[in-house]
Amino acid sequence: MKWLNGLKITPERLMDNTADEVITSGLVVPSGWSVSSFQGTRVHGITEVDIFITRTGADITESSAGSGNISGDPLLCTLPSGWAPPRAVNTTWGNGSTDGEATIVTSGEVNLRSISGSGAIATGTNVRVTSMWISETPGGYSHDQTTDITTYTEAGLFWVTGAAGDGVSDDGWAIQAQLDAAHAAGGGTVIIPGGKTYGVSTFLVVYDNTTVWAYGATIKAIGNSGLLRNFLGSETFAGYSGHSHIQILGGTWDANAADAGVGTVTATTNCMGFIHCEDITVRDATITNVSSAHGLEFNSTSRGRAINCRFLGYKDNSGDGSRDFSEAIQIDMAVSGSAAIGLFDNTPSKDILIQGCQVGASSRLGSFGRGFGSHMLRSGVYYYGIQIIGNRIEGTRQQGVYGFGWRRAVIADNVINGSGLSGIQLSRPDPAGAGPSEGYTINGRNISIVGNAIEGAKDASGIRVFGASGGTYDQVEISGNSVLGFNTDLSNGIHVEYCSRPNVSGNTISGTQSTGIVCFNSDGAHIGSNTIRNPGSNGINVTGCVGANITGNTIDTTAANHGVFVATSSKFSVQGNWINNAAAAGVRLSDGAQDGTVVGNRIIKGSGTNGITVSPTSAADNVVANNDLTNCGWAVGTALIFSTAAITAYTGGTTSPGANLVS
């Protein structure tokens, strides 16, 4: 696609705001006008003029009522020498209450042509004219020297013109006019010129097949609503049939939440929202200072993308702290109370990619409630194909990532620091609850949590997967993550509960105030090849599980309790682990640990006095054999403590210590 022969539309050309030439003087006005400000800019052969003048003479009105014409096309001003276009350019003028057409001719004269709405240019009125044209000469042909790119609709470009761009005036009309023009044309690219701040008092609406190019521009809320969405309040859609195939590229989108006397927005409102749609991309945008809701909402959206965006600054303006959970990006479904418009048909979002984004504080507000996630669900409905990859999340009030009813999801290579609760959590409705998203069980499944770096979560766990009885998470992989340092005694490194066949492997965990890895009520769990250093309690705690395999882990120094702790579990295996300096026992089989195997572990004495201990009451039918407790100064009577009824050696005998090595 070209603007003219030889001059292609490229990201570099549109994004590079480096001025080749700037002029702020030399504008000449006739009698009856005074100059407030003027700037001419040339960038890569594109000329832009921004004229701001004040009417000091008599009112200028229509030549006849309702005609829209201005008699005689009066002279508005004359551009400085060398700044006239090679060909006449049509443009618009505006004063905040009315507008019209103007023409810039090759002599540099700017002439008024028309006025809209039976209005007038009254004495004392400020008039702004903004126009652009191409002044390069590709190939050296004079007939290619210029074209008016603000009205060059053949190229599918719709340039925002006439806006004050001062961050105070309401420029929403200027942007919406071009969004509407693109809609009428069946789609196109709406370009919001960079270097200005555009005040917007209510939601802008973007329609099908539209790209909004806002690199270098700031769009700022000046009313009490968000900034951009893909629907009118009067519309309803089913499924994914709403306005679709939309891109938002670049720009700073300042939702302007009120706090400490700064900002205007107190409502619970998304900065950007998309509903009942497909193929939505938000890329390279900064979304900041959000009030009570979300920076970006994908509601009932298929193939939503947020790539290389920043979400900075959030304020809970609810008054009662009830919005402390709000996500920077919410992945939602079409249900009453969550979706802004109908149909409330339970359509979930699916195939969502969030990649390379940042969540944190702005210059005046703290971070969001959560980074990315969902908190609305209906029985039998799931979110599919969620990918959270390569993001940076800092200082969230609750979780960094919060999955709720997700299936076929990947959470990988994220850096999460200082979350108020878990760094990453997969959760479920309360089966006994009475809320709209409670009172039933779900079965999330096929989740990969891989390669994340999590540090300084303040409560709960670094990574937590939390199902329920009758509603387990099935086939969850938690591998290759690094979890470091927590602040309260409630925090574990990794916690899986009511998960079927979880694989927790190859993780590095250090400095937790409670247990390194917790596995509760999760049959078929594999916990292998993890490195756990300096947990505040047990290195690994397996309780209420059938068939857990605890293999090849490194556990170094527990501040309290045991290296490996197993209770109320059966058919388990504790094999090939290296355990050093446990505060109590290296391996503890507690009450209800039955039909298990403790084989081939290397246990090194530290401050604790016991190597392997087995409950004398309900632990039974376990094999404890071929473990190495040598060269540590153990006494046999304290290194191995269990009743003969609890232990069966491989040879079939029941004599303690069986085939274990102790010295």
HELIX and SHEET records of a PDB file:
HELIX    1   1 PRO A   11  MET A   15  1                                   5    
HELIX    2   2 PRO A  138  GLY A  140  5                                   3    
HELIX    3   3 SER A  142  ASP A  144  5                                   3    
HELIX    4   4 THR A  153  ALA A  155  5                                   3    
HELIX    5   5 GLY A  172  ALA A  184  1                                  13    
HELIX    6   6 VAL A  636  ALA A  639  1                                   4    
HELIX    7   7 THR A  644  ALA A  646  5                                   3    
SHEET    1   A 2 LYS A   2  LEU A   4  0                                        
SHEET    2   A 2 LEU A   7  LYS A   8 -1                                        
SHEET    1   B 8 GLU A  21  ILE A  23  0                                        
SHEET    2   B 8 TRP A  33  VAL A  43 -1                                        
SHEET    3   B 8 ILE A  46  ARG A  55 -1                                        
SHEET    4   B 8 ASN A 126  ILE A 134 -1                                        
SHEET    5   B 8 VAL A  89  GLY A  94 -1                                        
SHEET    6   B 8 ASP A  99  ILE A 104 -1                                        
SHEET    7   B 8 GLU A 109  LEU A 112 -1                                        
SHEET    8   B 8 LEU A  75  THR A  78 -1                                        
SHEET    1   C 2 ILE A  60  THR A  61  0                                        
SHEET    2   C 2 ALA A 120  ILE A 121 -1                                        
SHEET    1   D 7 LEU A 157  TRP A 159  0                                        
SHEET    2   D 7 GLY A 188  ILE A 191  1                                        
SHEET    3   D 7 THR A 210  TRP A 213  1                                        
SHEET    4   D 7 ILE A 246  LEU A 249  1                                        
SHEET    5   D 7 MET A 272  ARG A 283  1                                        
SHEET    6   D 7 LEU A 228  ARG A 229  1                                        
SHEET    7   D 7 LEU A 204  VAL A 205  1                                        
SHEET    1   E18 LEU A 157  TRP A 159  0                                        
SHEET    2   E18 GLY A 188  ILE A 191  1                                        
SHEET    3   E18 THR A 210  TRP A 213  1                                        
SHEET    4   E18 ILE A 246  LEU A 249  1                                        
SHEET    5   E18 MET A 272  ARG A 283  1                                        
SHEET    6   E18 LEU A 296  ILE A 307  1                                        
SHEET    7   E18 GLU A 327  ASP A 332  1                                        
SHEET    8   E18 ARG A 370  GLY A 373  1                                        
SHEET    9   E18 VAL A 401  PHE A 404  1                                        
SHEET   10   E18 ILE A 424  SER A 427  1                                        
SHEET   11   E18 SER A 461  PHE A 466  1                                        
SHEET   12   E18 ASN A 492  GLU A 497  1                                        
SHEET   13   E18 ILE A 517  PHE A 520  1                                        
SHEET   14   E18 ILE A 540  THR A 543  1                                        
SHEET   15   E18 VAL A 564  ALA A 567  1                                        
SHEET   16   E18 ALA A 585  LEU A 589  1                                        
SHEET   17   E18 ASN A 610  VAL A 614  1                                        
SHEET   18   E18 LEU A 640  ILE A 641  1                                        
SHEET    1   F12 LEU A 157  TRP A 159  0                                        
SHEET    2   F12 GLY A 188  ILE A 191  1                                        
SHEET    3   F12 THR A 210  TRP A 213  1                                        
SHEET    4   F12 ILE A 246  LEU A 249  1                                        
SHEET    5   F12 MET A 272  ARG A 283  1                                        
SHEET    6   F12 LEU A 296  ILE A 307  1                                        
SHEET    7   F12 LYS A 350  GLN A 355  1                                        
SHEET    8   F12 TYR A 383  ILE A 389  1                                        
SHEET    9   F12 TRP A 406  ALA A 412  1                                        
SHEET   10   F12 ARG A 445  VAL A 450  1                                        
SHEET   11   F12 TYR A 473  SER A 479  1                                        
SHEET   12   F12 CYS A 499  SER A 500  1                                        
SHEET    1   G17 LEU A 157  TRP A 159  0                                        
SHEET    2   G17 GLY A 188  ILE A 191  1                                        
SHEET    3   G17 THR A 210  TRP A 213  1                                        
SHEET    4   G17 ILE A 246  LEU A 249  1                                        
SHEET    5   G17 MET A 272  ARG A 283  1                                        
SHEET    6   G17 LEU A 296  ILE A 307  1                                        
SHEET    7   G17 LYS A 350  GLN A 355  1                                        
SHEET    8   G17 TYR A 383  ILE A 389  1                                        
SHEET    9   G17 TRP A 406  ALA A 412  1                                        
SHEET   10   G17 ARG A 445  VAL A 450  1                                        
SHEET   11   G17 TYR A 473  SER A 479  1                                        
SHEET   12   G17 ASN A 503  SER A 505  1                                        
SHEET   13   G17 HIS A 526  GLY A 528  1                                        
SHEET   14   G17 ASN A 549  THR A 551  1                                        
SHEET   15   G17 SER A 573  GLN A 575  1                                        
SHEET   16   G17 THR A 597  VAL A 599  1                                        
SHEET   17   G17 VAL A 623  ALA A 625  1                                        
SHEET    1   H16 ASP A 166  ASP A 170  0                                        
SHEET    2   H16 THR A 197  VAL A 200  1                                        
SHEET    3   H16 THR A 218  ALA A 221  1                                        
SHEET    4   H16 THR A 252  ASP A 254  1                                        
SHEET    5   H16 THR A 286  SER A 291  1                                        
SHEET    6   H16 ARG A 310  LYS A 315  1                                        
SHEET    7   H16 GLN A 358  GLY A 360  1                                        
SHEET    8   H16 ARG A 392  GLU A 394  1                                        
SHEET    9   H16 VAL A 415  ASN A 417  1                                        
SHEET   10   H16 ALA A 453  GLU A 455  1                                        
SHEET   11   H16 SER A 482  LEU A 484  1                                        
SHEET   12   H16 THR A 508  SER A 510  1                                        
SHEET   13   H16 THR A 531  ARG A 533  1                                        
SHEET   14   H16 THR A 554  ASP A 556  1                                        
SHEET   15   H16 TRP A 578  ASN A 580  1                                        
SHEET   16   H16 ARG A 602  ILE A 604  1                                        
SHEET    1   I 2 ASP A 628  LEU A 629  0                                        
SHEET    2   I 2 LEU A 661  VAL A 662  1                                        
END                                                                             
